[in-house]
Amino acid sequence: MIKRLFVSVLASLVGFALYAQENPVSWSAKVENLGGNQYEIVLTGDIEGDWHIYDLGPYVDGPIATSVVVAGDGVKAVGEPYLKTEPHKAYDESFGMEIGTCDSGVQIAQKVEVTGAAAVVKVTVEWQTCNVGSCLPPTDEELTVKLPAASGASVSGDAEVAPVKKEGGKSIWAVILEAIAWGFVALLTPCVFPMVPMTVSFFLKSKDGKGKLYASLYGFFIVALYTVPIAVIILLTYILGGDAITADIFNWLATHWIPNVIFFIIFMVFAASFFGAFEITMPSWMVNKTDEKSDKGGLIGVFFMALTLVLVSFSCTGPIVSSVLIKSTQGEIWEPIITMFAFSAAFALPFTIFAFAPSLLKDLPKSGGWLNSVKVVLGFIEVALGLKFLSVADQVYQWGILDREVYLAIWIVVFFLLGMYLLGKLRFAHDTPEPYISVKRLFLAIIVFSFVVYMIPGMWGAPLKALSGYLPPIESIDFNLAKQQNVVVQSVPESGAHQDNPYPAKKFTDMGLKHIDGIPGFFDLQEALEYSKGAGKPVFIDFTGAACVNCREMESRVFSDPAVKALLNNKFIFVSLYGDVKTEVAQQDWVTLPNGRVLKGLGKINTNFIMEKYKVNAMPYYIIVDAQGNEIVEPRGYNLDKDAFVEFLENAVEVYNK
């Protein structure tokens, strides 16, 4: 039953029905020197399959012609853009005119002249992609091309190009280190630890003298068995649906209530198994069959020995692998592959090390009851981590089940019970009775109880910045003692309006959306822009998400800073655009795309707008615009440097007031 549930979840990664269509056109740029200060910027369009774009036109009452616009200080366009490749000309009956189309390899050129000391050219290409049966919405992309100063210096080859902005997310090194740590933890489970000396001894007794080689291959096969399946799944979705489709799968996994509730249940089931309620094992026929084949010897035997280890240790490693894999699917597309490789490499490394240096085996602790204690401790951690998935669904769908204080109350109880277990005051079925606790367990208990004490003030509004990425937003708390005592330093907007309701926000205010604590504003950009015209202030766009971990960290660590809060309240009109909220808006706010698809959910509407207008596809992202929606300064993504954020805001104010 448990195995079928686990397999079905993995299968959903492949079988999930998708709605998104990736635009099959990508652009690159290069620069050729024409002599003197003149250059030719050449854009090359790579078009997939049977799709095409239209030529440069122009067309009156016809299709959307492809256009190229260059802009930048110290540079001017010379003439009009032109095609360097021949379009396919044909009479189109639907438009009643001759139309030119271009397929893959199309090249569009624009001559420019450098007039200043330096030149950074913004090249915007706009096009519409069609095939025999349908057309996609018009799309545009901005590329940044750097040219030398107006000195006649020659340049040829690829230009420096900066396409669609992609930011947000933590360092991949943090993800790798976490996966490595889990890999070493998996070794300390009772399913795996006793097999280390047994397996190493087997390779050392190899009769053909290839024991160390086979031990190395054994570790390699373990890594492959953990990494290759997830890589195949991701590559299949990428090949069949493209980068955007794969990203949509991970977005669905990260925000939709179905996978998050399933992940929560899986974590609770695994935790119960760790506590000793039942044992999760692979079918005996599968284990026996692989074990039989491992006796053949040679490379095939080594491979099946690795497969046997993976299957036998599933009851201990399964929950850990699931934790690593599920968490990594909430990041970039390639993160699951990297994290699984890091986890399995750490897991397999000791088998190879001990085979090359068997004398180290004598330093290993003996198997015993402490291994079951490791499982139980992991069970408590599984309960705590699994709660996050239920919290994500709760925040995205505004269920109101796990407010901040409820979430914290459960964590406090879980870690208090963990501390009691470490002190020997709580025992499970498979625990070995201990007459006394060791010094190590005592110190671990001190750490756990200190963590419990640290969390308690959070029940009444303490920010708990170290946990900001895991907890529901502080705005969801019922009773905030800090607010009641006016401890939090806030700045009243210059308009003199009351802090609780400083703006006449109307749209989407009834959806349970939360503003950043102490920084109120709007939830609809048009309302914010209209208000900005009268207030004479720029608009700060907070592209955020209810289930965005990095958004919570930014709010807790950066937006809580008094200097940041004062600037945002006094110098900007603040608007929060949620990109993952599933709540359906009123019919008059639905958005119909050119291909006929209707966007009804607020999150999809906001995401589509941000992607189309500002080329942003990551949360959090912060864009500062004027009352017409034009960017004032370069946007900013996830970065916990408070001083740099203050400088970012002050620079925007300075530019706006010029």
TACOR-V814988 format. One record per backbone hydrogen bond with DSSP energy under -0.5 kcal/mol. CO is the residue of the C=O (numbers start at 1). NH is the residue of the N-H. Records with the same first field share a line. If there is no record, write none. Layout:
CO=NH + NH
This chain:
1=5
2=6
3=7
4=8
5=9
6=10
7=11
8=12
9=13
10=13 + 14
11=14 + 15
12=16
24=48
26=46
28=44
29=159
30=42
31=157
32=40
35=38
37=114
38=34 + 35
39=41 + 112
40=32 + 42
41=43 + 110
42=30
43=45 + 108
44=28 + 46
45=47 + 105 + 106
46=26
48=51
52=130
53=102
55=66
59=61
63=65
67=126
69=124
71=122
72=75
73=120
74=115 + 116
76=113
77=79
78=111
82=109
87=89
88=101
90=99
91=93
92=96 + 97
97=92
99=90
100=55
101=88
102=53
103=106
106=45
107=84 + 85
108=43
109=82
110=41
111=78
112=39
113=76
116=150
119=121 + 147
121=123 + 145
122=71 + 124
123=125 + 143
124=69
125=141
126=67
127=139
128=54
129=136
130=52
134=131
139=127
141=125
143=123 + 145
145=121
147=119
149=151
155=33
157=31
159=161
160=146
161=163
165=617
171=174 + 175
172=176
173=177
174=178
175=179
176=180
177=181
178=182
179=183
180=184
181=185
182=186
183=187
184=188
185=188
186=189
189=192 + 193
192=195 + 196
193=196 + 197
194=198
195=199
196=200
197=201
198=202
199=203
200=204
201=205
203=206
206=209
210=214
211=215
212=216
213=217
214=218
215=219
216=220
217=221
218=222
219=223
220=224
221=225
222=226
223=227
224=228
226=230
227=231
228=232
229=233
230=234
231=235
232=236
233=237
234=238
235=239
236=240
237=241
238=242
241=245
242=246
243=247
244=248
245=249
246=250
247=251
248=252
249=253
250=254
251=255
252=256
256=260
257=261
258=262
259=263
260=264
261=265
262=266
263=267
264=268
265=269
266=270
267=271
268=272
269=273
270=274
271=275
272=276 + 277
273=276
279=281
283=286 + 287
284=288
285=289
286=290
287=291
288=292
289=293
290=294
292=295
293=296
294=297
297=301
298=302
299=303
300=304
301=305
302=306
303=307
304=308
305=309
306=310
307=311
308=312
309=313
311=282 + 314
312=315
313=316 + 317
314=318
316=320
317=321
318=322
319=323
320=324
321=325
322=326
323=327
324=328
325=329
327=330
328=331
332=335 + 336
334=338
335=339
336=340
337=341
338=342
339=343
340=344
341=345
342=346
343=347
344=348
345=349
346=350
348=351 + 352
349=352 + 353
350=354
351=355
352=356
353=357
357=360
358=361
359=362
360=363
361=364
368=371 + 372
369=373
370=374
371=375
372=376
373=377
374=378
375=379
376=380
377=381
378=382
379=383
380=384
381=385
382=386
383=387
385=388 + 389
386=389 + 390
387=391
388=392
389=393
390=394
391=395
392=396
393=397
394=398 + 399 + 400
396=582
401=403
403=407
404=408
405=409
406=410
407=411
408=412
409=413
410=414
411=415
412=416
413=417
414=418
415=419
416=420
417=421
418=422
419=423
420=425 + 426
421=424
428=431
431=433
438=442
439=443
440=444
441=445
442=446
443=447
444=448
445=449
446=450
447=451
448=452
449=453
450=454
451=455
452=456
453=457
455=458
456=459
457=460 + 462
458=461
460=481 + 482
464=467
465=468
467=470 + 471
473=476
474=477
479=481
480=484
481=485
482=487 + 488
483=486
488=490
493=496
498=501
499=502
503=505
506=509
508=511
516=519
519=516
522=576
524=528
525=529
526=530
527=531
528=532
529=533
530=534
531=535
532=536 + 537
538=573
539=541 + 625
540=542 + 575
541=543 + 623
542=544 + 577
543=620 + 621
544=579
545=548
547=549
548=552
549=553
550=554
551=555
552=556
553=557
554=558 + 559
558=561
561=565
562=566
563=567
564=568
565=569
566=570
567=571
568=572
571=538
572=574
573=540
574=522
575=542 + 577
576=578
577=544
581=603
583=602
586=589
587=590
591=593 + 599
593=596
597=593 + 599
598=600
599=591
600=585
601=605
602=606
603=607
604=608
605=609
606=610
607=611
608=612
609=613
610=614 + 615 + 616
611=615
615=165
621=543 + 623
622=636
623=541 + 625
624=632 + 633
625=539
626=629
630=626
636=622
640=642
641=645
642=646
643=647
644=648
645=649
646=650
647=651
648=652
649=653
650=654
651=655
652=656
653=657
655=658
